[in-house]
C-alpha cells in the first residue's frame, strides 16, 4: 500500500546542509510517508550522504541523475512519487517535526482544498533563527498572489489537483514554483496554516545576483501568463525595471468600461479595501503589496514598487523585499 505523503528533496552540491534537511523529514511525528532524494548530478558528497540515510530507513529512496536544473529535476522526480499528497523540502532548509501531521490534517478535513501552506522562519547559514518570514504577513487571495508570492513554504498539495493543472511547467524555470501556485489558485481552494512549520535558510548560494535576476525575469513571465488565463491581459500589463526588480502592474489605456470601471476580467474584482475604498495592486513578486487607489491606476499612471525597509525582526518586508 502506498504511503499517504510523498516528500521530495532535490539536491545539487549541498553536502553542507543536506543531512539536516533529511533528518528533519525523518523526525516527523507523522510516519506514513516516503522520502525521495533526487541528486541532480552533484560533484560533492551529497549522493553519498543520501545513500547513508537510505541504508538506515526503508522510507528513503535515492535517485542519482545527470544535472538538469531545478525545474526539470523536480518534474522528473515528482513523476516517480506515488502518494495522494505531495510536497518538497529544499536541501538547505529544515521541516518542523509536526509539519506533515498538521498539513495532512487540513487536506483530510477539507476535500475542496488542493493546497495548504504554512508560515516559515528565516535562519542564517548556521541555522540561527533570524525572524518570522516576511511573506507570512501577506494575506492570501488569488488576486494578491498575482504580485505577492506568499504561498512560499511549506506546501502540501493534493496529487490529483496537481495532475489536473498539468503539474510543474519546466519552461517556467526559475519561477516554476510561483507559476505552479498561480495555476493552483485558479483551480482549487488554498488554505494557510498560520504556524511556522518550515525553516528557510539564507546563505550565499541562494542569494546570488544572477539567481535573483533570473527569478525576477521568469516571475514576470509567470504573472503575464496568469493575466492571460484570467482574462485580464487586454486590461492590464506587467512591467519590470531592472536591476532593482521593481514590478509595475499597469491598467492599459483602452479598457472596456471606461475610467472607474471595476470589471477587471471574467469573475475578477479587486478585493483589497482600506477605510472602505477600493484599491488596485502593484508590486514585486515575493514582497509586500503596495496598494494605491483604483483611480490612480485607471488614469494610466504606472504604480511602482517601493524600496525595501528593514523589519524589527531582522527580515526585510513591507516594501518589496526581493527573492
C-alpha positions in Angstrom: 0.0 0.0 0.0 1.3 3.4 -0.9 2.1 5.9 1.8 -0.2 8.9 2.3 2.5 11.5 1.6 5.5 11.7 -0.7 8.2 14.2 0.2 10.9 15.2 -2.2 14.4 16.6 -1.6 16.3 17.5 -4.7 20.0 18.3 -4.2 22.9 19.6 -6.1 26.2 20.1 -4.2 24.6 20.8 -0.9 26.6 18.5 1.3 26.9 21.2 4.0 23.1 21.3 4.6 21.7 18.0 3.2 21.9 15.9 6.4 19.9 18.5 8.4 17.2 18.6 5.7 16.9 14.8 5.6 16.8 14.3 9.3 14.1 16.9 9.7 11.9 14.8 7.4 12.7 11.6 9.1 11.9 13.1 12.5 8.3 13.8 11.6 5.6 12.8 14.0 3.5 11.7 11.0 5.2 8.4 9.8 3.2 7.4 6.8 5.4 9.0 4.2 8.1 8.2 1.6 11.1 10.4 1.1 12.6 10.6 -2.4 16.1 12.2 -2.5 17.0 13.1 -6.1 20.6 14.0 -6.7 21.0 16.3 -9.7 24.5 15.3 -10.7 26.3 16.6 -7.6 30.1 16.5 -7.6 30.4 16.7 -3.8 29.4 14.2 -1.1 25.6 14.8 -1.5 24.9 11.4 -3.1 27.0 9.6 -0.5 25.1 11.3 2.3 21.7 10.4 0.7 22.6 6.7 0.4 23.7 6.6 4.0 20.1 7.6 5.1 18.5 5.2 2.6 20.5 2.3 4.1 19.2 3.2 7.5 15.5 3.8 6.7 13.4 2.0 4.2 11.1 5.0 3.7 14.0 6.7 1.9 14.7 6.2 -1.8 17.6 7.8 -3.7 17.9 8.6 -7.4 21.2 9.7 -9.0 20.7 11.6 -12.2 22.7 13.8 -14.5 22.5 17.5 -13.9 19.3 19.0 -15.4 18.5 22.1 -13.3 15.8 22.6 -10.6 12.6 22.7 -12.7 13.3 19.6 -14.8 14.7 17.8 -11.9 11.6 18.4 -9.7 9.2 17.5 -12.5 11.1 14.2 -13.2 11.2 13.4 -9.5 7.6 14.0 -8.8 6.6 11.7 -11.6 8.1 8.9 -9.5 6.2 9.8 -6.4 3.2 7.6 -5.5 1.2 9.3 -2.8 -2.1 11.2 -2.7 -0.3 14.2 -1.1 3.0 15.6 -2.3 5.4 18.2 -1.0 9.1 19.1 -1.1 11.8 20.4 1.2 14.7 22.3 -0.2 18.0 20.6 0.5 19.3 23.5 2.6 16.1 24.0 4.7 14.5 22.3 7.7 11.0 21.0 8.2 9.4 21.3 11.7 8.5 17.9 13.3 4.7 18.3 13.1 4.6 19.8 9.6 3.3 16.7 7.8 0.8 15.8 10.5 -0.7 19.3 10.6 -0.8 20.0 6.9 -2.2 16.5 6.1 -4.9 17.0 8.7 -6.0 20.2 6.8 -6.3 18.3 3.5 -8.1 15.4 5.1 -10.6 17.7 6.7 -11.2 19.9 3.6 -11.5 17.8 0.4 -12.2 21.0 -1.6 -8.7 22.3 -0.7 -5.9 21.4 -3.1 -3.1 23.3 -1.5 -2.2 24.1 2.1 0.8 26.2 3.1 2.4 27.1 6.3 4.3 30.1 7.8 8.1 29.9 8.0 11.0 31.2 9.9 14.2 32.7 8.4 17.5 31.3 9.6 21.1 32.1 8.7 23.8 29.9 7.3 24.5 28.4 10.8 20.8 27.6 11.5 20.3 30.6 13.9 16.7 31.9 13.7 16.6 35.5 12.4 12.9 36.2 12.5 9.4 35.4 11.1 9.3 35.1 7.3 8.2 38.4 5.7 5.8 36.7 3.3 3.9 35.3 6.3 2.4 38.8 6.8 0.7 38.8 3.5 -2.9 37.6 3.5 -3.7 35.1 0.7 -6.1 35.7 -2.2 -5.9 34.5 -5.8 -5.7 38.2 -6.8 -3.0 39.2 -4.4 -0.9 36.2 -5.5 -0.5 37.9 -8.8 2.1 40.2 -7.2 3.0 38.6 -3.9 4.3 35.0 -3.6 3.0 34.3 -0.1 2.4 30.6 -0.7 6.1 30.0 -0.1 6.9 27.2 2.4 5.9 24.6 3.4 3.3 23.4 0.9 1.4 20.2 0.8 -0.5 19.6 -2.4 -3.3 17.2 -3.4 -1.8 15.0 -6.1 -4.9 14.7 -8.3 -5.3 18.5 -8.4 -1.6 18.9 -9.2 -2.0 16.5 -12.1 -5.2 18.2 -13.3 -3.5 21.5 -13.8 -0.5 19.9 -15.6 2.0 19.8 -12.8 5.3 21.7 -13.0 5.9 23.6 -16.2 9.6 23.2 -16.7 9.6 26.1 -19.1 9.0 28.4 -16.2 12.5 27.6 -15.0 13.5 29.9 -12.0 9.8 30.7 -11.2 8.4 27.2 -11.6 7.0 27.1 -8.1 5.4 30.5 -8.3 3.9 29.6 -11.7 2.6 26.3 -10.1 0.9 28.2 -7.2 -0.7 30.7 -9.6 -2.2 27.9 -11.6 -3.3 26.0 -8.5 -5.0 29.2 -7.1 -7.1 29.2 -10.3 -8.2 25.6 -10.0 -8.7 24.9 -6.3 -9.1 26.3 -2.8 -5.9 27.3 -1.0 -5.6 27.3 2.8 -3.0 28.9 5.0 -1.9 27.1 8.2 -0.6 30.1 10.3 2.2 28.3 12.1 5.9 28.5 11.3 6.5 24.8 10.3 9.4 25.4 7.9 12.9 26.9 8.4 14.2 28.8 5.4 18.0 29.1 5.3 19.5 32.3 3.8 23.1 31.7 2.6 25.3 33.0 -0.3 24.3 30.1 -2.5 20.6 31.2 -2.7 21.2 34.9 -2.8 23.4 35.4 -5.8 22.7 38.4 -8.1 22.4 36.2 -11.2 19.9 33.9 -9.4 17.7 36.8 -8.2 17.7 38.4 -11.7 16.6 35.1 -13.3 13.8 34.8 -10.7 12.6 38.3 -11.4 12.5 37.8 -15.2 10.8 34.4 -15.0 8.3 35.7 -12.4 7.3 38.5 -14.8 6.5 35.8 -17.4 4.5 33.8 -14.8 2.4 36.9 -13.9 1.8 37.7 -17.6 0.7 34.1 -18.2 -1.7 34.3 -15.2 -3.2 37.6 -16.5 -3.8 35.9 -19.8 -5.5 32.9 -18.2 -7.7 35.1 -16.0 -8.9 37.2 -18.9 -7.0 40.3 -17.8 -4.3 40.5 -20.4 -6.4 43.0 -22.5 -6.8 45.2 -19.5 -3.6 45.0 -17.5 0.1 44.5 -18.2 3.1 43.8 -16.0 6.4 45.5 -16.4 9.7 45.1 -14.6 12.5 47.5 -14.0 16.0 46.0 -13.7 18.3 45.7 -11.9 16.3 46.5 -8.8 13.5 44.1 -9.8 10.6 46.6 -9.4 7.3 45.3 -10.9 4.6 47.6 -12.3 1.1 46.4 -12.9 -0.5 48.9 -15.2 -4.0 49.4 -16.5 -4.0 49.6 -20.2 -5.4 52.9 -21.5 -8.1 51.5 -23.8 -10.2 49.5 -21.4 -13.8 48.4 -21.8 -16.0 50.1 -19.2 -14.0 53.3 -19.1 -12.4 55.2 -16.2 -13.6 54.0 -12.9 -14.7 50.6 -14.1 -14.3 47.8 -11.6 -14.6 45.0 -14.1 -11.1 43.6 -14.4 -12.0 40.4 -16.3 -14.3 37.4 -16.1 -15.1 36.8 -12.4 -12.4 39.2 -11.2 -12.9 42.2 -9.0 -10.3 43.9 -6.7 -10.8 42.7 -3.2 -8.5 44.9 -1.1 -10.0 47.6 1.0 -8.8 50.4 3.2 -11.3 52.5 5.1 -14.0 51.5 2.6 -12.0 52.4 -0.5 -11.3 50.0 -3.4 -7.6 49.5 -4.2 -5.6 48.3 -7.2 -2.5 46.3 -7.0 1.2 46.5 -8.0 4.4 45.2 -6.6 7.3 42.8 -6.7 6.9 39.1 -6.5 7.7 37.7 -3.1 7.1 41.0 -1.4 4.5 43.1 0.3 1.9 44.6 -2.0 1.7 48.3 -2.5 -1.9 49.5 -2.7 -3.0 52.7 -4.3 -6.5 54.0 -5.2 -8.0 52.4 -8.2 -8.5 55.8 -9.9 -4.7 56.3 -9.9 -4.2 53.2 -12.0 -7.1 53.9 -14.3 -5.7 57.3 -15.2 -2.8 55.5 -16.9 -0.1 56.3 -14.3 2.1 53.3 -13.6 2.2 52.0 -10.0 5.7 51.0 -8.9 7.2 49.0 -6.1 8.9 50.9 -3.3 12.3 50.4 -1.6 13.0 47.7 1.0 12.8 48.7 4.6 14.2 46.5 7.4 11.8 44.9 9.9 12.3 44.8 13.6 12.9 41.1 13.5 15.8 41.5 11.1 13.9 40.3 8.0 13.1 42.5 5.0 9.4 43.3 4.4 6.7 45.9 3.9 8.1 47.5 0.7 9.2 44.8 -1.7 11.9 42.5 -0.4 13.2 40.6 -3.3 13.9 36.9 -3.6 
